[in-house]
Structures are given as C-alpha cells and as structure tokens.
Amino acid sequence: MSDVNNEALEQAPIKLVMNQLPAIDVPFESPLHHVELAKIAEHGESQGGVVFRELSLGLLTLRCTPNAEQATSIEAILGVALPSKPLTSVSSASGELTVMWISPDEWLLQVPQDKAFELETRFFAEVGGHYSLVNVSGGNTVFELSGEDVVKVLKKSTPIDFHDSEFPVGKVVSSVFAKSGATICRTAEQSYQLVVRRSFADYLWLWLQDASKEYGLTVTC
C-alpha cells in the first residue's frame, strides 16, 4: 500500500456503528426473563412499601473534553447541554433523554431503547473532534425502585447518604451496591433508577426481594 493511502487511513476516523436491537422476529430478552416479572406483577403483591420495575432503555457512554464547537453540536443533538456539575443529571423537555454526569469527562446517555442507534448515528455524523461514544445497552439493565420505604432498602444496600439535603432529585452516584455495583439516580421524590450490569441482574433482584421483605415488594411492568 502506498504512503499516500497509509496517510489517508491514519487521518480518517474509524466509525463503527451497529444497531443492537434484534430483528423484529427475534424477541428482546431481559436478563430477568426467567423470573417472569409480568406474572409476578399480575398475581403478586398489590400493595407494598417498595415498588420494583425493570426498564428497557438504551444506554450510551460518552467520553470527551468538549471544546466550544463540540459542546454546541452535542447540545443540538441532545436538546440539553452536558451537565458540568459533578453528580448531577439533566433531562430533555420531552423526558425521553437523560444525561448523567459520571466523571469530569464521562456522561451516561439514557434514551428509549429504539432511539439508541439513531442517537449514535447522529453523533458520528454531526460531531467532529476527539470523543468516544459506545452503546452499552447490551451489557446493562435499569431497575426502578420507588415507594415510601424505598430509601430504607437502599440504605441496606449501599453506604451512600440518601438524606434529602445530600441526595436531591437529579443527583447521580456510582457506588458499591450489595457487593456488586450500580449507578444510582434519584428521579423523583420517592423514585430511584439503578443502572446495573446485566450479569448481576439476577443476584440484585434476589437481594432486593430479601431487603424489601419487611416492607412489602410490589412489581410493576
């Protein structure tokens, strides 16, 4: 191969975008598919202090130190600016997209599952410069925990301080959770989302059942 071709390859960014959603005839399976949450929701407890729901969401990890041009392009795509304040999150006006601050140069983008590929494609088409955007939907799942006793269960599971003054709505932390790990975001007064590794989903589901036993656990879909 000529030097000219080698130089062109070195300068051209490699952009590999893959749609992770299965074909229409291949059903998407939750890591908790064997638990049959829908049946538990239908026939299980109808009242309890803790409510559990698994959410089917698209998740993308963005790594960059955006310059002014990049920040403008990213905001145009997302509809919101990347949160720069540590441990915070922002949501779009529609509520479909949430951006969580993970570290000074890392954000977790959360969108409806069927929007992840479209968002990833737009990024690579419209945002220049150096950055990394990776679709991590397949390796993670999202648990939603809510209810009047939800904080009591969270306190059993992680050393984070959940007092209102320390953990307001919109705050995000990544921490140890029941000998595993989770990214926790407070989404409402009595509602929290946990982004967890798919391989730990079954273990954490069993943990949450046990930790919620004294308060009552309700499953919704």
N, C-alpha and C positions, 0 to 999 in steps of 0.2 A: 504494500500500500504506500502511496506517495506521501511525502512530508506534508503536502497541502491537505490531503484527506485526513491525515493524523491530526493536524492543527484544527481542522473544522470539527472533528469529533470531540477534541478536548474542550472546545469553546461551546459546543451545543449542549444545553442542559438535557438530561435524560428524564423524561416524564412518563412514568408508567402508571396508568390509571385503570383500575379494574373494578367492575361492578360486582360487589359481593352478594347482592341479593340473588337467591336461587331463581331458576326459571319458573314460570307460572305453574308448571305441573309438578314442581318439587316443593313440598311444604317446608316452611321455615320452622326449625325446631328450637325451642327454648332449652337451655341447659337443665331446666326443671320439668321437661316434658313428661318424664316418667312419674312425676308427682301428681299430675292431672289437677292443676290448680283450679280449672274451671269446675270440676266436680266438687272440689272442696268448697269453692265459693257458693255452689248451688245447695249443697247438703250439709255444710259445716256450720260453725257458729255464726249466728246472725248479728250478735252484739258482742262487743269486747272493747277493752281499753286500748288495743293496738290493732291497726288495720295494715295488712300486707298486700302489696300489688307488685307484680313484675311488669316493667315497661319495655316495650320493643322500640328501641331508639338507635339512631345512627350516631356513632362517636368518632370524632377525628381529632388527632393530636397535632397541634400547630406549634412549631418551634421556629423562632426568628427573633431578631432585634430590629424591628421595623424602622426604616427611615421614613421621612415625611411622605414620599411618593407611595411607598408600600402601605403605610398606615391609611392613606386616602383610598387606595384600591381595595384594601381589606374591608374598610368601613362601608364602601359602596356595595360590596358583595353581601356582607353580613347584615347590613342595616343598622349596626351598632358599632361603636369603637371598641377595640380590645381593652378590657379593664386593666389599668396600670396599677391600681391599689392592691397590695397583697391580700390574698384570701377573700377576694370578692368575686361576684359574678354579675353579668348583665343579661337581660333577655330582650329579644326583639319586640316590637309593638304588637305583633300577632301572637307572641308567646310560643311560636314554633321553634325558635332557636335560642339557645342559652350558651353563653361563653363563660367558662370558669377559669379563673387565674390559678395556675398550678405552681409556677415558679417565675422568676423575672423574665425568662424568655420562652415560656411554655404556657399554652392555653388548651383547654379541652372544649371542643365544639360539640354541642348536642343538638341534634335535629331529628325530625321524623325519619324512620328507617328508610323510607323510599326516597328521601331527599339527599342522602349522604353522597351518592355517586354524582348527582348533579352539582352539589356544592364543591366537591373535589375537582370536578372537571372545570368549573368556572374559575377556581383558584389558579390552576395551571395555565388557563388561557389568558387570564387578565392580570395576574400579579407577577411582576418581574423581580429580579434580585435573588438573593440567597434566602431560602427558607426550606423547611421540611413540613410536609403535610401528609399524615399517614392515617388511613382508615383503620381504626382499631375496633370496629364494631364486632367483628367475629370473635375477638378474644375476651369480650366483656359483656356484662349484662347490668341492668339497672333495677334495683329494688326501691320501691317507695314505701316508707313507713310513716304512718300517721296515727292520730288518736290522742286522747287525753293522757295516756300513760306512755306515750312513745319515748319521751326523754328518759324515763326510768329504765326502759330496756336499753337505750343507747348507753346509759351510764354503766350498765353491767358489761358492756361490750368493748368500750374504748375509754382511755383516760382523758379525753377532751372535756373541757368545761362547757356545758350547754346552757349556762345561765344566760338569760336574755341580754344582759349587758355585755357578755363576752361572745355570744353566738347569735347575732341578729339575723333576720331573714336576709338571704342573699349571700351569707358567708359560706366559704368553701374551705375544707381542710382535707389533707390526705394523712391517714394515720393507721396505726395498728387497730384491727377490729377482730376481736375473738380469735387471736392467734393467726389471723390472716391479715388482710389489709383492705381499705376502702377509701374512696374519695367521697366525702360527705358534704352535701349542700342542703342548707335549710331553705326550702322553697315557699313555706307559708308558716303561720303561727304554730301549727301543730303538725307540720309535714316536713319530711326529710327524704332526700334521694341518696342512695348509696350506689356508686359505680364500683362493681366488684369483678374480679377475674372470673371468667366463665368456669374455670377448673375448680374454683372454690364455692361455686353457687350452691351446690347440694349441701356441703358442710355448713355454710352460713344459714341456709334455710332450716336445717335441723337445729342449729344454735338458736336462731330466733324463735322457733317454736318453744324451745325449752325456756328461754329467757322471758317469754311472754306468758308463760303458763299461768302465773298467779293473777294476771290482769285480763286474760281472755284475748284470743287472737282471732281476728276475722280476716278472711281472704276475699279480695275482690278481683275482678278481671276487667 
